[in-house]
Amino acid sequence: MSDVVRRLGITVGAASKGVDRQVRDGLVRRQANPEDGRSSFLELTPAGRRVLDEMLPTLDRATAEALRGTGVPDGDLAHLARVLAAVRGGLEAGSAR
C-alpha cells in the first residue's frame, strides 16, 4: 500500500478502500511478500490487464488533448510521448519481476 499511497498521493485509507474494491471486482490480487509477512504485493489479474489495456488509448488521447495548445512544439510533445511510453514500459517490466 505504501507504494500506491506514494505514487498516487492519497491516504492509506483511500488506497486500502480502492484496492479492496479492485480485489472484490477481480482486477487485482494480493500476494504475500515472502520477505515481509506484514506486507503484500498487488498483481493485475487477466481481467485487470484487459481493463488497463482498454483504458490506455483513452488516457493517451486525453493526455494529448490536454497538452495541445500549451505552446510546446508538436515535435517536442511527440518526443515526450515516446519517453513516457518507454518509462511506462520499464515500470511494467519492473513490476513483472
N, C-alpha and C positions, 0 to 999 in steps of 0.2 A: 504494500500500500504506500510505503514511503516514496517509491519511485513515481507512482501515479500522482500523489499529492504534490511532489516537487515539480513534475513535468507540466501538470495542469494548473498549478497554483490554486488548489482548492483545499478545503479542510479534510481532515482524516474521516470525519463523519460522512461528508458528501462523497468521498471516494469509496468508502465502505458500502454506502447505500447504492451507488452507481454500479459497483462491481457485483454486489448481491443481485441486483436486477438482471445484469448481463449473465450471471451464472444461472439464475432462475430461467431465463429465456434461452439458455443453451448456446450462448455466443462465446463464452469463455469458461474455462475450468481452472480451479486452483490445484496446484501440485505442491506437495510439501517440499520445503527446502531441505535437502539431505544434510546440509551443513549447519542448519539452524532450525530446529523443530518449532521455534516460535514464529517463523515466517513461512510464506509460501510464494510460489511463482504463479503468475497468471499466463495462461496459454489460450490462444484462439482455438476454438473448435472449427471443424469444417464449415458449419453454419456461420460462425463468426467471420471466417475468411471470406465467404461468399458475400456477406453483408458489406464488409470492408471493400472488397473488390467492386461491388456495385456502387458504393458511395464515392470512391476516389475520383472518377471522372467528374462528378458533380462538384466536389471540392476543388478540383483543378480549374473548372470553368468559373466557379465563384471567385477563386483567388485571382485568376486572370482578369476578370471583370473589375475586381476591386483595385487592381494595380493600374489599369488603364486610366489615363488622364492624370497620372501622378507627375508627369513631366520626365519620367525616366524613359530613355530611348528604348524602342522595341527590341533592338539587339541586346541591350543590357538585361531587359526583362527575360528574353529567351535564354540568356546565359544563366541568370538567376534560377530559372525553371530547371535547367539541366543540373545545376549544382544541388538544388533542393531534391530533385529526383535521385541523385546519387547519394545524398545524405539519407533520404528515406530508405533506399535500398540497403545501405550499410546498416542502418538501425534494424531493419527487418532481418537481415542476415545475422546480425549480432544476437537478436532475440531468439533465433532458431537454435542457438548453441545451448 
